[in-house]
Amino acid sequence: MTWHLSRMAGFDIESTGIDVETARIVTACIVQVGGQQPTTTANWLTDVDGEEIPAGAAAVHGISTEKAHAEGVDLRLAVEEILGALTQVILSGIPVVAMNARYDLTLLDREAQRYGFQPLTEAVVIDPYVIDKQVDTYRPGKRTLTALCEHYDVRLDAAHSADADAVAACRVAWRQATRYPQLAAMTLDELHTAQVGWAAEQVASLQEHFRKTRPDAVVEGAWPLIPRQKEMTS
């Protein structure tokens, strides 16, 4: 059975900001779909460790500081549970599907580092964003999850909620493999390795573009996880 007809685990985080080094997890979801098995979903709403959720971030995902503090679980506990749940997924041989995985997995890694937890076990990752840029490089327009759902004819309910985005990422990955047989023909390991190379090429091209106006511009090319640069204290 090809990978897109087997079990997949969608993963998504909604957070306090775009900087993976400082943002905190607000909500997270792991949804397992496919493989002729029932869908299972695990959701987390955190207390953001008592921090404030900027108005701009709250406007995107709909979670206010007040709601997070009143209803969210301890962020440290949530991070521990997310790491444990993803580890079980990985050890079961299930690929992790994440739209722009570099963001979500790095943010989770920094939270793990902040609380002194072991890094996540190395995962096989499927990133619809990286794949789309590879198979349809010159298509104009945005490549947000909403845009990809429109392009691949995938329903997206409640965009920017972690559970809806996690499910949609899996659906887009399935559509990509259906539309492009060369993707479905790969093993999971082959696809993961290919994405490492594709992501590096995509970033190199972007960096070259930026350097036309900013000669010192640097764009991080590591995928699916940006390596830690320094020790972090909680």
Secondary structure, 3 states (H helix, E strand, C coil): CCHHHCCEEEEEEEECCCCCCCCCEEEEEEEEECCCCCCEEEEEEECHHHCCCCHHHHHHHCCCHHHHHHHCECHHHHHHHHHHHHHHHHHCCCCEECCCHHHHHHHHHHHHHHHCCCCCCCCCEECHHHHHHHHCCCCCCCCCHHHHHHHCCCCCCCCCCHHHHHHHHHHHHHHHHHHCHHHHCCCHHHHHHHHHHHHHHHHHHHHHHHCCCCCCCCCCCCCCCCCCCCCCCC
